[in-house]
Amino acid sequence: MSVHSRRENINLADMIDITEAGRAMHVFATELYPICRSITGNGIRSTLGRIGEQIPLILHEVPSGTAVFDWTVPNEWNIRDAYVANANGERVIDIRRHNLHILSYSTPIHARMPLAELKQHLFTLPDQPDLIPYRTSYYQENWGFCLTHNQLMGLTDGEYEIVIDSTLAPGSLTYAECFLPGATEDEVLISCHACHPSLANDNLSGIVLATWLAQLLGQSERRYSYRFVFIPGTIGSITWLARNEAHVGRIKHGLVLTCLGDPGHTTYKRSRQSTAEIDRVVEHVLRHTGTAYAIKDFFPYGYDERQYCSPGFNLPVGCLMRTPHGRFAEYHTSADNLDLVRPEALADSLAKLIAIVQVLEQNRTYRNLNPMCEPQLGKRGLYGAIGGQIDAKSYQLALLWVLNYSDGEHALIDIAERSGMPFATIAHAATALQSAGLLTEDVQSIEWSAR
Ligand code: ZN
């Protein structure tokens, strides 16, 4: 089997300057920020085009009206201009100033009406009077504008001209995939939504993290195949699952990436399976970072993990984020901007993501070839053979843990968890024991887990 092809352990973290990556991701987020994205249309299409300049990407267009499980791919929405002008012809609400001003999926209109009538189509946040809310009306035809509450209070009575130059018509839903084949057909799925307009943490942070991880993995040897999907939220994952139902068995691990650029600590939401390998790996990595983090059990709300973890699929897909949606004051407002998202937070999220992938790549199940009492390590040069920065005492202890629990039943992540030692120390010990002929990869357990 091809899973045996690689023995040496590549250290992904050594391949990248993480601080510089944080800065570069923020620059890319800044480029994508002004684009008026929605679940369909030219905004998401051009966003995917820009991502495609960074990584190999295949765009998929799914026609409006296509049935996807209980849903239907909606009409395509495009917006060219939208404003409200006062009696003097001055644009008092103007999409050119901020694309959150338009209710996403607004139908076209050109009309005049008094303020009282217009107000039925205006959305504000009275509790956050300086912020523009983000509102959508995907599945119920409507038109509207979003503005700050202070702006609304400043509007005088009188007649206003309303212009929304949009189209809502049959077209297609656009999503994109970056597939990086590995030594096995087993896949790691990385998914992020790309349908929010000028919102930085909720949307762009996940996009730039996925892009940078794909770039890095594209340059390294891979045991797993990696599939990155950039999709509109909800309808995108439903569409993707409907089109890929026959292949989802290949997905062995998965993560939804979102809200990864704010200064809060990392949060991991478990898959619905709750003890899948991805769940144990992420929790292990976070426990050993030495910084604050939070673990949440699965709940059927949030992002696209809802679809991947719907009972008919129940895929091992968790959600990696920093501050969860709805828990930061800037969420779904104009304050979710490029100041909220920090280069150092993006860098920290990328470092954790890389550490997670590193463990997935190296987590294997071995069998001790000398299980009758402890083998004599000294005569094989294993005592004192210290690798890297790992101190001698914990390294020797790691050798004993790996030997004792490599019975075909325990993978390296199990041994790391049981011993309380970092995965890297355990993996390093396993490599040394294998080189000394004391350990062999347990093919049976691999075939079993691949079923
Ligand atoms: Zn959102």
Residues whose N, C-alpha, C, O or C-beta is under 5 A from the ligand:
A	BS01	ZN	D202
